[in-house]
Amino acid sequence: MLENMKLTDLVLEVEGKEIPCHRAVMAAASPFFMKMLTSGMKECREGKVEINGASFNTISLIVHALYGGELKIDGDNVQDALVACNMYGINTLASECASYISERVDQDNCM
């Protein structure tokens, strides 16, 4: 659905780049987007949301996962993904990030 970009009705603008997506998918996954996209806010009217506080790569991997893809986290991006998921209330993916971290923390790599 996302790969062919058909019938997308929302654009996430991150670091000057655009990620086309669907309002229904974003609103179903996130209370932040639900509120923004069901109100009279500018983003609702224009179909464009400027994302700050997260990188293009982080938001791209989150959007990919919301469309049923694998959440492709690793040691380099998991913290950024967790912060972004928490910021937007995407709890299912935040839980995946937290599990990934907790499975890898031990006395040798924890302060």
Residue pairs with C-beta under 8 A, 6 or more apart in sequence:
1 22
1 67
2 8
2 20
2 21
2 22
2 63
2 64
2 67
5 20
7 22
8 20
8 21
8 22
9 22
9 23
9 47
10 20
10 21
10 22
10 23
10 26
10 37
10 47
10 48
10 49
11 18
11 19
11 20
11 21
11 47
11 48
11 49
12 18
12 19
12 21
12 26
12 49
12 51
12 59
12 63
13 19
13 48
13 49
13 50
13 51
14 51
14 54
14 55
14 56
14 59
14 60
15 55
15 56
17 56
19 56
19 59
19 60
19 63
21 63
21 66
21 67
23 33
23 37
23 47
25 66
25 67
26 33
26 37
26 63
26 66
27 33
27 34
27 37
27 38
28 34
29 66
29 90
29 92
30 88
30 89
30 90
31 89
32 87
32 88
32 89
33 49
33 88
36 43
36 44
36 49
37 43
37 44
38 44
43 49
43 50
51 59
53 83
53 84
53 87
54 80
54 83
54 84
54 87
55 80
57 77
58 77
58 80
58 81
58 84
59 84
61 71
61 72
61 73
61 77
61 81
62 71
62 81
62 84
62 85
62 88
62 90
62 93
64 70
64 71
64 72
65 71
65 72
65 93
66 90
66 93
71 81
71 93
71 96
71 97
73 81
73 96
73 97
73 100
75 104
78 97
78 100
78 101
79 97
79 101
81 93
81 97
82 94
82 97
82 98
82 101
84 90
85 91
85 93
85 94
85 97
86 94
